[in-house]
Amino acid sequence: MVDKNPKTYLGNQNLKGANVQQAFTKEQVEEYVKCSKDPLYFIENYVKIVTLDDGLVQFKPWDFQQDMVRTLHKDRFVICKFPRQTGKSTVVIAY
């Protein structure tokens, strides 16, 4: 059964519902702005992925993934040609 509390999203206490007022400190606003301007900073500090060996871990992109994020952030239209199983989907979702 899904909790119908409008202050949460689908009953998940960790996710705010739509139109819920949130007070931010000056430091939180500065961090938000920093994350919005530097996607690699956001990815390396806030994105977690699930690995088979270690479970939930901080996402540390490889050099080519960092280059990919920089390119995606700089250019609107990008075509990438990569082999299979290199983490393309993971880094695009993180971005």
Secondary structure as a PSIPRED ss2 file (coil, helix, strand):
# PSIPRED VFORMAT (PSIPRED V4.0)

   1 M C   1.000  0.000  0.000
   2 V C   1.000  0.000  0.000
   3 D C   1.000  0.000  0.000
   4 K C   1.000  0.000  0.000
   5 N C   1.000  0.000  0.000
   6 P C   1.000  0.000  0.000
   7 K C   1.000  0.000  0.000
   8 T E   0.000  0.000  1.000
   9 Y E   0.000  0.000  1.000
  10 L C   1.000  0.000  0.000
  11 G C   1.000  0.000  0.000
  12 N E   0.000  0.000  1.000
  13 Q E   0.000  0.000  1.000
  14 N E   0.000  0.000  1.000
  15 L E   0.000  0.000  1.000
  16 K E   0.000  0.000  1.000
  17 G C   1.000  0.000  0.000
  18 A C   1.000  0.000  0.000
  19 N C   1.000  0.000  0.000
  20 V C   1.000  0.000  0.000
  21 Q C   1.000  0.000  0.000
  22 Q C   1.000  0.000  0.000
  23 A C   1.000  0.000  0.000
  24 F C   1.000  0.000  0.000
  25 T C   1.000  0.000  0.000
  26 K H   0.000  1.000  0.000
  27 E H   0.000  1.000  0.000
  28 Q H   0.000  1.000  0.000
  29 V H   0.000  1.000  0.000
  30 E H   0.000  1.000  0.000
  31 E H   0.000  1.000  0.000
  32 Y H   0.000  1.000  0.000
  33 V H   0.000  1.000  0.000
  34 K H   0.000  1.000  0.000
  35 C H   0.000  1.000  0.000
  36 S H   0.000  1.000  0.000
  37 K H   0.000  1.000  0.000
  38 D C   1.000  0.000  0.000
  39 P H   0.000  1.000  0.000
  40 L H   0.000  1.000  0.000
  41 Y H   0.000  1.000  0.000
  42 F H   0.000  1.000  0.000
  43 I H   0.000  1.000  0.000
  44 E H   0.000  1.000  0.000
  45 N H   0.000  1.000  0.000
  46 Y H   0.000  1.000  0.000
  47 V C   1.000  0.000  0.000
  48 K E   0.000  0.000  1.000
  49 I E   0.000  0.000  1.000
  50 V E   0.000  0.000  1.000
  51 T E   0.000  0.000  1.000
  52 L C   1.000  0.000  0.000
  53 D C   1.000  0.000  0.000
  54 D C   1.000  0.000  0.000
  55 G E   0.000  0.000  1.000
  56 L E   0.000  0.000  1.000
  57 V E   0.000  0.000  1.000
  58 Q E   0.000  0.000  1.000
  59 F C   1.000  0.000  0.000
  60 K C   1.000  0.000  0.000
  61 P C   1.000  0.000  0.000
  62 W C   1.000  0.000  0.000
  63 D H   0.000  1.000  0.000
  64 F H   0.000  1.000  0.000
  65 Q H   0.000  1.000  0.000
  66 Q H   0.000  1.000  0.000
  67 D H   0.000  1.000  0.000
  68 M H   0.000  1.000  0.000
  69 V H   0.000  1.000  0.000
  70 R H   0.000  1.000  0.000
  71 T H   0.000  1.000  0.000
  72 L H   0.000  1.000  0.000
  73 H H   0.000  1.000  0.000
  74 K H   0.000  1.000  0.000
  75 D C   1.000  0.000  0.000
  76 R C   1.000  0.000  0.000
  77 F C   1.000  0.000  0.000
  78 V C   1.000  0.000  0.000
  79 I C   1.000  0.000  0.000
  80 C C   1.000  0.000  0.000
  81 K C   1.000  0.000  0.000
  82 F C   1.000  0.000  0.000
  83 P C   1.000  0.000  0.000
  84 R C   1.000  0.000  0.000
  85 Q C   1.000  0.000  0.000
  86 T C   1.000  0.000  0.000
  87 G C   1.000  0.000  0.000
  88 K H   0.000  1.000  0.000
  89 S H   0.000  1.000  0.000
  90 T H   0.000  1.000  0.000
  91 V H   0.000  1.000  0.000
  92 V H   0.000  1.000  0.000
  93 I H   0.000  1.000  0.000
  94 A H   0.000  1.000  0.000
  95 Y C   1.000  0.000  0.000
